[in-house]
């Protein structure tokens, strides 16, 4: 296990060692980081609706994992999110993260969450990550 993998083992979203985490699995396909997520009833804010903080967390992680899977240690510096629709619990979504630009220690990423049953956009993000010195 490399140092980056060991550091991420307790991540709430993707850490295999976090017993309370979501345990999402991320992969790179054609320069996109991808994963799927199905929120459970205990991930809700209002009854039956996925909490916005959970949506934000998985989108942050799909972007961060594009960087992580490239073997780079970086941290979220700024993230903007646009919620387009609510997400009922129990509905599977596809997550995508892509690099917009990389210059020096700055990496700008974009993330999206799309319902797999309707192909509707639930939320989208744009974030700046700083590569660790």
Secondary structure, 3 states (H helix, E strand, C coil): CCHHHHHHHHCCCCCCCCCCCCCCCCEEECCEEEEEEECCHHHECCCCEECHHHHHHHHHHHHHHHHHCCCCCEEEEEEEEEECCCCECCCEEEEEEEEEEEECCEEEEEEEEEECCCCCEEEEEEEEEEECC
